[in-house]
Amino acid sequence: MEELIKKANILMEALPYLQRFANRTIVIKYGGHAMVDERLKREFARDVVLLKYIGLNPVIVHGGGPQIGEVLKAMGKESRFVQGMRVTDQATMDVVEMVLGGKVNKEIVANINQHDGRAVGLSGKDGRLIVARKMEMTALNPDTLTPEIIDVGLVGEVEQIHPEIIRTLEDSGFIPVIAPVGVGLGGETYNINADLVAGRIAGALKAEKLILLTDVEGVKDKDGRLISTIDTQRVPDLINDGTIFGGMIPKLNCCIDAISEGVHTAHIIDGRVEHACLLEIFTDRGIGTAVGRFA
């Protein structure tokens, strides 16, 4: 009987969140270990189906860097990175589009549909969803101490989001699953960082939440303790004092940009935890770091 009561209490804890988030859009960036571990892949698919069934509108944006690397290696092509960005020539771009828009995207769609969801796979080319431009990168020349342009090929950044196709799918009861491939004004194909795409899509949809699944607990302080909430105004100070560093900086900037475009809160959570999204959305404490305007 005690176990049954505990389950009932869990449902009651979730009730106010179910009421608050009914018919709201939740954009989830799906990546990291959660995309590799078979058990976590199944549980993520089930969680997404549950979100849709109880009245939320999940939108999935996925990565696929390790899968791209594996295919390139099998082809005998070396992966090169500059400032964390994959150098993408035309041959590499063909592989990126094949892996992200084909293999990875369709596997996620199939997993969701296998659990009685209604997922539809998209890339940024569908409905001109993601209009992109070539990313301009610079680095300081150590000899002249002047910035120099670095050409990383067909790596893009988001110029504009046209979310109409997502809204149409949502209204028809479907779950959009989006590969972060964009299209240029001249028809060029661009490889875009999935975090950036998720943030911009969340902003265009005025989503209730942006959730970034990572392979860490969240943002930690200098003593290694999880920071459960961060006001957007604190982020520059936390970067300047070294609390936030490395790959966490672009994730926080992505969250800030999404919030500035109308997203209510953004969350950086550990995708290695079973049912991570449900725990973050429907429990009082959550499990990761929430970023928003809390002041």
C-alpha positions as CSV (number, residue, x, y, z in Angstrom):
1,M,0.0,0.0,0.0
2,E,2.9,2.4,0.8
3,E,4.3,2.0,-2.7
4,L,0.9,2.7,-4.2
5,I,0.6,5.9,-2.1
6,K,4.1,7.0,-3.2
7,K,3.0,6.6,-6.8
8,A,-0.1,8.6,-6.2
9,N,1.9,11.4,-4.5
10,I,4.2,11.5,-7.5
11,L,1.2,12.1,-9.8
12,M,-0.1,14.8,-7.5
13,E,3.3,16.5,-7.5
14,A,3.1,16.5,-11.3
15,L,-0.5,17.9,-11.5
16,P,0.3,21.6,-11.3
17,Y,2.9,21.2,-14.0
18,L,0.5,19.2,-16.2
19,Q,-2.0,22.1,-15.9
20,R,0.6,24.8,-16.5
21,F,2.2,23.2,-19.5
22,A,-0.9,21.9,-21.3
23,N,-0.7,22.7,-25.0
24,R,2.7,24.4,-24.5
25,T,5.8,23.6,-26.7
26,I,8.9,22.0,-25.2
27,V,12.0,21.9,-27.5
28,I,14.4,19.2,-26.6
29,K,18.0,19.0,-27.9
30,Y,18.7,15.3,-28.0
31,G,22.3,14.3,-28.0
32,G,25.2,12.8,-26.0
33,H,25.0,9.4,-24.2
34,A,21.2,9.4,-24.4
35,M,21.5,8.9,-28.1
36,V,24.0,6.0,-27.8
37,D,22.8,3.8,-24.8
38,E,20.1,1.4,-26.0
39,R,18.1,1.5,-22.8
40,L,18.2,5.3,-22.7
41,K,17.2,5.5,-26.3
42,R,14.1,3.5,-25.6
43,E,13.2,5.4,-22.4
44,F,13.6,8.8,-24.2
45,A,11.2,7.7,-27.0
46,R,8.7,6.6,-24.4
47,D,9.1,9.9,-22.5
48,V,8.5,11.9,-25.6
49,V,5.3,9.9,-26.4
50,L,4.1,10.4,-22.9
51,L,4.6,14.2,-23.2
52,K,2.5,14.3,-26.3
53,Y,-0.2,12.1,-24.8
54,I,-0.7,14.3,-21.7
55,G,-1.0,17.5,-23.7
56,L,2.4,19.0,-24.3
57,N,4.0,19.5,-27.7
58,P,7.5,18.1,-27.8
59,V,9.8,19.2,-30.6
60,I,13.1,17.2,-30.9
61,V,16.3,18.6,-32.4
62,H,19.1,16.0,-32.5
63,G,22.8,15.9,-32.9
64,G,24.9,13.1,-34.3
65,G,28.6,14.0,-34.2
66,P,29.9,10.6,-33.1
67,Q,27.8,8.8,-35.8
68,I,29.2,11.2,-38.5
69,G,32.7,10.5,-37.2
70,E,32.2,6.8,-37.4
71,V,31.0,6.9,-41.1
72,L,33.9,9.2,-42.1
73,K,36.4,6.9,-40.4
74,A,34.9,3.9,-42.2
75,M,35.3,5.8,-45.5
76,G,39.0,6.6,-44.6
77,K,38.3,10.3,-44.3
78,E,39.8,12.1,-41.3
79,S,37.7,14.4,-39.1
80,R,39.2,17.8,-38.4
81,F,37.9,20.3,-35.9
82,V,38.6,24.0,-35.4
83,Q,37.3,25.7,-32.2
84,G,35.0,22.7,-31.8
85,M,33.5,22.9,-35.3
86,R,33.9,20.1,-37.8
87,V,35.7,21.3,-40.9
88,T,33.1,20.5,-43.6
89,D,34.1,20.2,-47.2
90,Q,31.5,19.1,-49.8
91,A,32.3,15.4,-49.4
92,T,32.0,15.7,-45.6
93,M,28.8,17.6,-46.0
94,D,27.3,14.8,-48.1
95,V,28.1,12.4,-45.2
96,V,26.7,14.8,-42.6
97,E,23.4,15.2,-44.5
98,M,23.2,11.4,-45.1
99,V,23.9,10.5,-41.4
100,L,21.9,13.3,-39.7
101,G,18.9,13.5,-42.1
102,G,18.9,9.8,-42.9
103,K,20.3,7.3,-40.5
104,V,20.1,9.2,-37.2
105,N,16.9,11.1,-37.8
106,K,14.9,8.0,-39.0
107,E,16.2,5.9,-36.1
108,I,14.8,8.4,-33.6
109,V,11.5,8.6,-35.6
110,A,11.2,4.8,-35.6
111,N,11.9,4.6,-31.9
112,I,9.2,7.1,-31.1
113,N,6.7,5.5,-33.5
114,Q,7.5,2.0,-32.1
115,H,6.1,3.3,-28.8
116,D,2.8,4.4,-30.4
117,G,4.0,8.0,-31.1
118,R,3.4,9.8,-34.3
119,A,6.9,11.3,-35.2
120,V,7.8,12.9,-38.5
121,G,11.5,13.5,-39.5
122,L,12.6,16.8,-40.9
123,S,15.7,18.6,-41.9
124,G,16.2,22.4,-42.2
125,K,15.5,22.1,-45.9
126,D,11.9,21.0,-45.4
127,G,9.6,24.0,-45.8
128,R,12.8,26.2,-45.6
129,L,12.6,25.5,-41.9
130,I,16.2,26.6,-41.3
131,V,17.7,29.3,-43.5
132,A,21.4,29.5,-42.9
133,R,24.5,31.4,-43.8
134,K,28.2,30.5,-43.7
135,M,29.7,30.8,-40.2
136,E,32.5,33.3,-40.0
137,M,35.2,32.3,-37.7
138,T,38.4,34.1,-36.7
139,A,41.5,33.4,-34.7
140,L,44.3,35.5,-33.4
141,N,47.5,35.2,-35.5
142,P,50.3,34.6,-32.9
143,D,52.9,36.3,-35.1
144,T,51.0,39.5,-36.1
145,L,48.5,39.5,-33.1
146,T,45.7,40.3,-35.6
147,P,42.5,38.3,-36.2
148,E,42.5,36.1,-39.2
149,I,39.5,34.5,-40.9
150,I,39.3,30.7,-40.7
151,D,37.5,28.8,-43.4
152,V,35.8,25.7,-41.9
153,G,33.8,25.0,-45.1
154,L,30.1,24.4,-45.1
155,V,29.6,25.1,-41.4
156,G,26.6,27.4,-40.9
157,E,24.7,29.5,-38.5
158,V,21.0,30.2,-38.4
159,E,19.9,33.2,-40.4
160,Q,16.2,32.6,-40.0
161,I,13.7,30.0,-38.8
162,H,10.4,29.4,-40.6
163,P,8.4,27.4,-38.0
164,E,5.1,27.0,-40.0
165,I,5.8,23.4,-40.8
166,I,6.4,22.6,-37.1
167,R,3.2,24.3,-36.1
168,T,1.3,22.4,-38.7
169,L,2.7,19.1,-37.5
170,E,1.9,20.0,-33.9
171,D,-1.6,20.9,-34.6
172,S,-2.1,17.6,-36.4
173,G,-0.8,15.6,-33.5
174,F,2.6,14.8,-34.8
175,I,6.0,15.0,-33.1
176,P,8.6,16.8,-35.2
177,V,12.1,15.4,-35.1
178,I,14.6,17.8,-36.7
179,A,18.1,17.3,-38.1
180,P,20.3,20.4,-37.8
181,V,21.0,20.9,-41.5
182,G,20.3,24.3,-43.0
183,V,19.9,25.7,-46.4
184,G,21.5,28.9,-47.8
185,L,19.9,31.5,-49.9
186,G,21.6,30.0,-52.9
187,G,20.6,26.5,-52.1
188,E,23.8,25.6,-50.3
189,T,23.6,22.9,-47.5
190,Y,25.1,23.8,-44.1
191,N,26.1,21.8,-41.1
192,I,24.9,23.6,-38.0
193,N,25.5,23.0,-34.3
194,A,22.4,21.3,-32.8
195,D,22.3,23.4,-29.7
196,L,22.2,26.6,-31.8
197,V,19.4,25.2,-33.9
198,A,17.4,24.0,-30.9
199,G,17.7,27.5,-29.3
200,R,16.6,29.3,-32.4
201,I,13.7,27.0,-33.0
202,A,12.6,27.3,-29.4
203,G,12.7,31.1,-29.8
204,A,10.8,31.1,-33.0
205,L,8.1,28.9,-31.5
206,K,8.0,31.0,-28.2
207,A,8.4,27.6,-26.5
208,E,7.7,27.2,-22.8
209,K,11.0,25.4,-22.3
210,L,14.3,24.6,-24.0
211,I,15.9,21.5,-22.7
212,L,19.5,20.6,-23.6
213,L,20.4,17.0,-22.9
214,T,24.1,16.7,-22.1
215,D,26.6,14.3,-20.5
216,V,27.0,16.3,-17.3
217,E,24.7,17.1,-14.3
218,G,24.4,20.7,-15.3
219,V,26.3,23.9,-14.4
220,K,28.5,23.5,-11.3
221,D,30.1,26.0,-9.0
222,K,33.8,26.1,-8.3
223,D,33.4,23.6,-5.5
224,G,31.7,21.1,-7.9
225,R,28.2,21.6,-6.6
226,L,25.3,21.7,-9.0
227,I,23.8,25.2,-9.5
228,S,20.1,24.6,-9.7
229,T,19.1,28.0,-11.1
230,I,20.9,30.8,-12.9
231,D,19.5,34.2,-13.7
232,T,20.5,35.3,-17.2
233,Q,22.1,38.4,-15.8
234,R,24.6,36.4,-13.7
235,V,26.0,34.4,-16.7
236,P,28.6,37.0,-17.8
237,D,30.0,37.2,-14.2
238,L,30.1,33.5,-13.9
239,I,32.0,33.3,-17.2
240,N,34.4,36.1,-16.2
241,D,35.3,34.5,-12.9
242,G,35.9,31.0,-14.5
243,T,32.9,29.2,-13.0
244,I,31.5,28.6,-16.5
245,F,34.1,27.6,-19.0
246,G,34.8,25.5,-22.0
247,G,31.9,23.9,-23.8
248,M,29.4,25.1,-21.3
249,I,29.8,28.7,-22.4
250,P,28.1,28.2,-25.8
251,K,25.4,26.2,-24.2
252,L,24.6,29.0,-21.7
253,N,24.8,31.6,-24.5
254,C,22.3,29.5,-26.5
255,C,20.0,29.5,-23.5
256,I,20.3,33.2,-23.1
257,D,19.5,33.8,-26.8
258,A,16.4,31.6,-26.6
259,I,15.1,33.4,-23.5
260,S,15.7,36.7,-25.2
261,E,13.5,35.5,-28.0
262,G,10.6,34.6,-25.7
263,V,11.4,31.1,-24.3
264,H,10.3,31.0,-20.6
265,T,13.1,28.9,-19.2
266,A,16.0,26.8,-20.5
267,H,17.4,23.8,-18.8
268,I,20.8,22.0,-19.0
269,I,20.3,18.5,-17.7
270,D,22.0,15.1,-17.6
271,G,20.7,12.9,-20.4
272,R,22.4,9.9,-18.8
273,V,19.7,9.9,-16.1
274,E,16.7,7.7,-16.9
275,H,13.6,9.8,-17.6
276,A,15.6,13.0,-17.3
277,C,13.1,15.2,-19.2
278,L,10.2,14.1,-17.1
279,L,12.1,14.6,-13.9
280,E,13.0,18.2,-14.9
281,I,9.6,19.1,-16.2
282,F,7.3,17.5,-13.6
283,T,9.1,17.6,-10.3
284,D,9.5,20.5,-7.8
285,R,13.3,20.2,-7.6
286,G,14.2,19.2,-11.1
287,I,17.6,17.6,-11.8
288,G,19.7,20.0,-13.7
289,T,20.4,23.8,-14.1
290,A,17.5,26.1,-15.0
291,V,18.3,29.3,-16.8
292,G,15.9,32.2,-16.9
293,R,14.9,35.6,-15.6
294,F,14.4,34.8,-12.0
295,A,15.2,38.2,-10.4
